């Protein structure tokens, strides 16, 4: 190992140790069969048979790649704010990797870039990361490039339950980046008691100090679960509207301070919010960044939601081979474990749990990283059911009224 790689490894180790000092012990073992339950419907028959012409791939002469992702979603060095695993990738391959934490939520990012992609214009990104239901839209609209899995030897490490998903049969266009849960997050030292249910968030002393997610499949999904709806099955429009109505009520009565995308975590950091509907991994990041072990993530008594995000290559990228090289790198079990030790989201890579044993045996048992099927069933964790295109449009319009758009 070169001196540069040793330094990168040392940076990565410092980042992991810093986070592990404030992470609690895990509970369960490996299991991911339920991850496929929230997949959207299949793309239109015949998609990709005569897809758009791909741009010239300049990967041989332009050793560069630009990756758009969500915040708090890659291992970070606490000292220089660099990304150890990404720096190690660049050292290993000679490909200069630039990383952009710029995705606030699926809709806003998609609406920003889709017009350019449809017009064949560069968005100056070679990888973007979308949740399953939006990945379906990207594939359906032919705004991404196919993967050459034969060249990606590590891609076979994708968990068996995720290899065949209805929104991307055969994984021709996507590879799972991470999966995770939505539930309740709160600062125990400021709330002063346990929060166990969605109803607990509406206590008078928390008024105006609660945040919620702009992804309706999570925020409305949790409301519907609290109302006794099985969100993984054929619920009605009226049941969805009832869930939205509860959110709207709590916005209007001042209980919910703000509904935000990824930036909701800033309200928790600043103290403007002390509780909210959050994504699982973010609360563990929050513990480390604020040096506050009192941040707690819980699955509500009525159940939580489950989702996956996927790496994809924009249709206008001219660095397709570089992008596939990076995706493949993150499917090395050792690298996947290093990322999971930092982000604390559900890891999609077979063999990563064994590697995690070498990093931190307690994290190797965490249900937030390696959940068992029993854990998911016991806590009623569900994927929001697939929506047909017209339903998606109708439900989105209903939700936008709550967001004020």
C-alpha positions as CSV (number, residue, x, y, z in Angstrom):
1,X,0.0,0.0,0.0
2,X,1.3,3.4,-0.9
3,X,1.8,6.2,1.6
4,X,-1.1,8.1,0.0
5,X,-3.4,5.1,0.4
6,X,-2.3,4.6,4.0
7,X,-3.1,8.3,4.7
8,X,-6.6,7.8,3.1
9,X,-7.2,4.7,5.2
10,X,-6.1,6.6,8.4
11,X,-8.5,9.4,7.5
12,X,-11.3,6.9,7.1
13,X,-10.5,5.2,10.3
14,X,-10.6,8.5,12.2
15,X,-14.0,9.3,10.7
16,X,-15.4,5.9,11.7
17,X,-14.0,6.1,15.2
18,X,-15.4,9.6,15.8
19,X,-18.9,8.4,14.8
20,X,-18.7,5.2,16.7
21,X,-18.1,7.0,20.0
22,X,-21.6,8.3,19.8
23,X,-23.4,5.4,18.1
24,X,-25.5,3.0,20.2
25,X,-25.3,-0.8,20.0
26,X,-27.3,-2.6,17.4
27,X,-29.8,-5.4,17.8
28,X,-30.5,-7.7,14.8
29,X,-28.9,-9.7,12.1
30,X,-28.9,-9.6,8.3
31,X,-32.0,-9.9,6.1
32,X,-33.3,-7.8,3.2
33,X,-36.2,-9.6,1.6
34,X,-38.6,-6.8,2.5
35,X,-36.5,-4.2,0.7
36,X,-38.0,-5.3,-2.6
37,X,-41.5,-4.7,-1.3
38,X,-41.6,-1.0,-2.1
39,X,-40.5,-1.2,-5.7
40,X,-42.6,0.8,-8.2
41,X,-44.5,-0.9,-11.1
42,X,-42.7,-2.1,-14.1
43,X,-41.6,0.4,-16.8
44,X,-43.6,0.3,-20.1
45,X,-43.1,-2.9,-22.1
46,X,-40.3,-2.6,-24.7
47,X,-38.5,0.3,-23.0
48,X,-34.9,0.4,-24.0
49,X,-35.4,-1.6,-27.2
50,X,-34.8,1.5,-29.3
51,X,-33.6,4.0,-26.7
52,X,-32.0,7.3,-27.4
53,X,-28.5,7.5,-28.9
54,X,-25.8,7.7,-26.3
55,X,-23.3,10.4,-26.3
56,X,-19.6,9.7,-27.0
57,X,-17.9,8.3,-23.9
58,X,-14.8,10.3,-23.2
59,X,-13.7,8.2,-20.1
60,X,-10.5,7.1,-21.7
61,X,-9.2,10.6,-22.2
62,X,-11.1,12.5,-19.4
63,X,-10.4,10.8,-16.1
64,X,-13.1,12.6,-14.2
65,X,-16.5,12.0,-12.7
66,X,-19.1,14.1,-11.0
67,X,-21.7,12.6,-8.6
68,X,-24.9,14.2,-7.3
69,X,-26.2,12.8,-4.1
70,X,-28.1,13.7,-0.9
71,X,-26.5,15.2,2.2
72,X,-25.0,13.0,5.0
73,X,-24.8,10.1,2.6
74,X,-21.1,9.3,2.2
75,X,-18.3,8.8,4.7
76,X,-16.7,12.1,5.7
77,X,-13.5,13.0,7.4
78,X,-14.3,15.1,10.5
79,X,-11.1,17.0,10.2
80,X,-10.9,18.2,6.6
81,X,-14.5,17.4,5.5
82,X,-13.2,15.2,2.7
83,X,-14.7,11.9,1.7
84,X,-12.1,9.1,2.5
85,X,-13.6,6.3,0.4
86,X,-14.0,8.7,-2.6
87,X,-10.4,9.9,-2.2
88,X,-9.2,6.3,-2.0
89,X,-11.2,5.6,-5.3
90,X,-9.4,8.4,-7.0
91,X,-6.0,7.2,-5.8
92,X,-6.8,3.7,-6.9
93,X,-8.2,4.5,-10.4
94,X,-6.7,7.8,-11.3
95,X,-10.2,9.2,-11.9
96,X,-10.8,12.6,-10.2
97,X,-14.1,12.3,-8.4
98,X,-16.1,15.3,-7.5
99,X,-19.1,14.9,-5.1
100,X,-22.0,17.3,-4.8
101,X,-24.5,17.2,-1.9
102,X,-27.2,18.9,-3.9
103,X,-30.3,16.7,-3.9
104,X,-32.9,18.2,-1.5
105,X,-35.7,15.8,-2.5
106,X,-36.6,13.7,-5.5
107,X,-39.1,16.0,-7.1
108,X,-37.2,19.3,-6.9
109,X,-34.0,17.8,-8.3
110,X,-35.8,15.9,-11.0
111,X,-37.8,19.0,-12.1
112,X,-34.5,21.0,-12.2
113,X,-32.6,18.6,-14.5
114,X,-35.3,16.8,-16.5
115,X,-35.8,19.7,-19.1
116,X,-32.1,19.8,-19.8
117,X,-31.9,16.0,-20.2
118,X,-34.9,15.9,-22.5
119,X,-33.2,18.6,-24.6
120,X,-30.0,16.6,-24.8
121,X,-28.1,19.2,-22.7
122,X,-25.4,18.3,-20.2
123,X,-26.3,18.7,-16.5
124,X,-22.5,18.4,-15.7
125,X,-23.1,15.3,-13.6
126,X,-22.2,11.6,-14.4
127,X,-24.1,9.9,-11.5
128,X,-27.3,11.0,-9.8
129,X,-29.1,9.2,-6.9
130,X,-32.9,8.7,-6.9
131,X,-35.4,6.8,-4.8
132,X,-37.1,3.8,-6.4
133,X,-40.3,5.5,-7.5
134,X,-38.4,8.4,-9.1
135,X,-35.9,6.0,-10.6
136,X,-38.8,4.4,-12.4
137,X,-39.7,7.8,-13.9
138,X,-36.2,8.4,-15.0
139,X,-36.1,5.0,-16.7
140,X,-39.5,5.4,-18.2
141,X,-38.6,8.9,-19.7
142,X,-35.3,7.4,-21.0
143,X,-33.2,10.0,-19.2
144,X,-30.5,7.5,-18.0
145,X,-27.9,5.3,-19.7
146,X,-27.8,1.5,-19.5
147,X,-25.2,-0.2,-17.3
148,X,-22.7,-2.8,-18.7
149,X,-22.9,-5.2,-15.8
150,X,-20.5,-7.6,-17.4
151,X,-17.7,-5.1,-16.8
152,X,-18.8,-4.6,-13.2
153,X,-17.6,-7.6,-11.3
154,X,-18.6,-6.4,-7.9
155,X,-22.2,-5.6,-8.9
156,X,-23.0,-9.3,-8.3
157,X,-22.6,-8.5,-4.6
158,X,-26.0,-6.7,-4.7
159,X,-28.3,-8.4,-2.1
160,X,-30.3,-11.1,-3.7
161,X,-33.6,-9.4,-2.7
162,X,-32.6,-6.3,-4.7
163,X,-31.4,-7.9,-7.9
164,X,-34.8,-8.2,-9.5
165,X,-36.9,-5.1,-9.0
166,X,-40.0,-4.3,-11.1
167,X,-39.0,-0.7,-11.9
168,X,-35.7,-1.9,-13.4
169,X,-35.8,-5.6,-14.5
170,X,-32.3,-7.1,-14.6
171,X,-30.9,-3.9,-13.1
172,X,-30.1,-2.6,-16.5
173,X,-30.1,1.1,-15.4
174,X,-29.6,1.3,-11.6
175,X,-27.7,0.0,-8.6
176,X,-29.0,0.5,-5.1
177,X,-26.9,3.0,-3.1
178,X,-28.5,2.7,0.3
179,X,-31.8,1.9,1.9
180,X,-33.4,3.3,5.0
181,X,-36.3,3.9,7.3
182,X,-38.5,6.9,8.1
183,X,-39.6,7.3,11.7
184,X,-39.4,9.7,14.7
185,X,-36.3,11.5,15.7
186,X,-35.9,13.6,18.8
187,X,-33.5,15.1,21.3
188,X,-34.1,13.2,24.6
189,X,-32.4,15.9,26.6
190,X,-34.7,18.7,25.3
191,X,-38.0,16.7,25.0
192,X,-37.5,15.1,28.4
193,X,-39.4,11.9,27.7
194,X,-39.7,9.1,25.2
195,X,-41.6,9.7,22.0
196,X,-43.2,6.4,20.8
197,X,-46.1,7.4,18.6
198,X,-46.9,9.9,15.9
199,X,-49.4,11.4,18.2
200,X,-46.6,12.1,20.7
201,X,-45.2,14.7,18.2
202,X,-48.3,16.9,18.7
203,X,-47.8,17.5,22.4
204,X,-48.4,21.2,23.4
205,X,-44.8,21.7,24.6
206,X,-43.4,20.6,21.2
207,X,-45.6,23.0,19.2
208,X,-43.6,24.8,16.5
209,X,-40.5,22.6,17.3
210,X,-41.3,19.6,15.0
211,X,-40.1,19.2,11.5
212,X,-41.4,16.9,8.7
213,X,-40.1,15.5,5.4
214,X,-41.3,16.8,2.0
215,X,-41.3,13.2,0.6
216,X,-45.0,12.3,1.0
217,X,-44.3,8.6,0.9
218,X,-42.6,9.0,4.2
219,X,-44.5,11.8,6.0
220,X,-48.0,10.9,4.8
221,X,-47.1,7.3,4.9
222,X,-46.4,7.5,8.6
223,X,-49.7,9.3,9.2
224,X,-51.6,6.7,7.3
225,X,-49.9,3.9,9.3
226,X,-51.0,5.7,12.5
227,X,-54.5,5.7,11.1
228,X,-54.4,2.0,10.6
229,X,-53.8,1.9,6.9
230,X,-51.6,-0.7,5.3
231,X,-49.6,1.5,2.9
232,X,-48.1,-1.5,1.1
233,X,-51.5,-2.6,-0.2
234,X,-54.3,-1.1,-2.3
235,X,-55.4,1.8,-0.1
236,X,-57.8,4.4,-1.5
237,X,-57.5,8.0,-2.5
238,X,-59.7,8.9,0.5
239,X,-57.3,7.1,2.8
240,X,-54.4,9.1,1.3
241,X,-56.3,12.3,1.7
242,X,-56.9,11.5,5.3
243,X,-53.2,11.1,5.9
244,X,-52.5,14.4,4.1
245,X,-55.3,16.0,6.1
246,X,-53.5,15.1,9.3
247,X,-50.3,16.8,8.1
248,X,-52.2,19.8,7.0
249,X,-53.9,20.1,10.3
250,X,-50.6,20.0,12.2
251,X,-49.1,22.6,9.9
252,X,-52.0,24.9,10.4
253,X,-52.2,24.5,14.2
254,X,-48.5,25.3,14.4
255,X,-47.3,21.9,15.6
256,X,-45.1,21.3,12.5
257,X,-42.6,24.1,12.1
258,X,-41.5,23.3,8.6
259,X,-41.9,20.6,5.9
260,X,-38.5,20.3,4.2
261,X,-36.4,18.0,2.1
262,X,-32.9,17.0,3.1
263,X,-32.3,20.4,4.7
264,X,-34.6,19.5,7.6
265,X,-31.5,18.3,9.5
266,X,-30.3,22.0,9.8
267,X,-33.4,22.8,11.9
268,X,-32.4,20.0,14.3
269,X,-28.8,21.1,14.4
270,X,-29.7,24.7,15.2
271,X,-32.3,23.8,17.9
272,X,-35.2,25.3,16.0
273,X,-36.7,21.8,16.0
274,X,-36.2,19.2,18.7
275,X,-38.2,16.4,17.1
276,X,-39.6,15.4,13.8
277,X,-40.3,12.8,11.1
278,X,-36.8,11.9,9.9
279,X,-34.7,9.4,8.0
280,X,-32.9,6.9,10.1
281,X,-29.3,7.4,9.1
282,X,-29.5,11.2,9.5
283,X,-30.0,10.9,13.3
284,X,-26.8,9.0,13.7
285,X,-25.0,11.5,11.6
286,X,-26.6,14.2,13.8
287,X,-25.2,12.5,17.0
288,X,-21.7,12.7,15.6
289,X,-21.8,16.2,14.1
290,X,-23.3,17.8,17.2
291,X,-21.5,15.6,19.7
292,X,-24.9,15.0,21.3
293,X,-25.7,11.3,22.1
294,X,-29.2,12.3,23.1
295,X,-30.6,12.2,19.5
296,X,-32.8,9.2,19.3
297,X,-34.4,7.5,16.3
298,X,-37.4,5.2,16.8
299,X,-39.8,3.4,14.6
300,X,-43.3,4.6,15.7
301,X,-45.5,2.1,17.4
302,X,-47.8,2.1,14.4
303,X,-44.9,1.3,12.0
304,X,-42.3,2.9,9.8
305,X,-41.6,3.3,6.1
306,X,-38.9,1.7,4.0
307,X,-37.2,3.0,0.8
308,X,-34.1,2.6,-1.4
309,X,-32.0,5.1,-3.4
310,X,-30.3,4.2,-6.6
311,X,-27.2,5.3,-8.5
312,X,-27.9,6.0,-12.2
313,X,-26.1,7.6,-15.1
314,X,-27.7,10.7,-16.7
315,X,-28.4,10.2,-20.4
316,X,-26.1,13.2,-21.3
317,X,-23.1,12.0,-19.3
318,X,-19.9,11.6,-21.4
319,X,-18.2,9.6,-18.7
320,X,-20.2,6.4,-18.6
321,X,-17.3,4.0,-18.1
322,X,-15.9,6.2,-15.2
323,X,-19.4,6.1,-13.6
324,X,-19.6,2.4,-13.8
325,X,-16.1,2.1,-12.4
326,X,-17.2,4.1,-9.4
327,X,-20.4,2.2,-8.9
328,X,-18.5,-1.0,-9.0
329,X,-16.0,0.2,-6.5
330,X,-18.7,0.9,-3.9
331,X,-19.9,-2.7,-4.2
332,X,-16.6,-4.0,-2.8
333,X,-17.8,-5.3,0.6
334,X,-15.0,-3.7,2.5
335,X,-15.7,-0.3,0.9
336,X,-19.5,-0.7,1.4
337,X,-18.9,-1.5,5.1
338,X,-16.8,1.6,5.5
339,X,-19.6,3.8,4.1
340,X,-22.2,2.0,6.2
341,X,-20.2,2.5,9.4
342,X,-20.5,6.2,8.8
343,X,-24.0,6.7,7.2
344,X,-25.8,4.0,9.2
345,X,-28.3,3.3,6.4
346,X,-29.3,-0.2,5.3
347,X,-26.4,-1.5,3.3
348,X,-27.3,-3.3,0.0
349,X,-24.0,-5.2,-0.4
350,X,-23.6,-8.9,0.2
351,X,-20.5,-9.5,2.4
352,X,-20.5,-6.1,3.9
353,X,-21.8,-7.4,7.3
354,X,-18.7,-9.7,7.6
355,X,-16.5,-6.7,6.8
356,X,-18.3,-4.6,9.4
357,X,-17.5,-7.2,12.0
358,X,-13.8,-6.2,11.6
359,X,-14.7,-2.5,11.9
360,X,-17.2,-2.6,14.7
361,X,-19.0,-5.8,15.8
362,X,-21.8,-3.8,17.4
363,X,-22.6,-2.0,14.2
364,X,-22.6,-5.4,12.4
365,X,-25.6,-6.3,14.5
366,X,-27.5,-3.0,14.0
367,X,-31.0,-3.4,12.6
368,X,-30.6,0.1,11.0
369,X,-27.8,-1.3,8.8
370,X,-28.4,-5.0,8.5
371,X,-32.1,-5.5,9.4
372,X,-33.6,-8.9,9.7
373,X,-36.9,-9.8,8.2
374,X,-38.2,-10.5,11.7
375,X,-37.2,-6.9,12.8
376,X,-39.0,-5.4,9.8
377,X,-42.1,-7.5,10.4
378,X,-42.1,-6.9,14.2
379,X,-42.0,-3.1,13.7
380,X,-44.5,-3.0,10.9
381,X,-42.0,-1.4,8.5
382,X,-43.6,-1.0,5.1
383,X,-42.7,0.3,1.7
384,X,-45.3,2.8,0.3
385,X,-47.1,0.9,-2.4
386,X,-46.4,1.4,-6.0
387,X,-48.5,4.2,-7.6
388,X,-49.7,4.1,-11.2
389,X,-48.7,7.2,-13.2
390,X,-52.1,8.9,-12.8
391,X,-52.3,8.2,-9.1
392,X,-48.8,9.6,-8.7
393,X,-49.8,12.8,-10.5
394,X,-53.0,13.1,-8.4
395,X,-51.4,12.4,-5.1
396,X,-48.5,14.7,-5.8
397,X,-51.0,17.5,-6.6
398,X,-52.8,16.9,-3.3
399,X,-49.5,17.0,-1.4
400,X,-48.3,20.2,-3.2
401,X,-51.2,22.1,-1.7
402,X,-50.0,21.3,1.8
403,X,-46.5,22.4,0.8
404,X,-47.9,25.7,-0.5
405,X,-47.1,25.1,-4.2
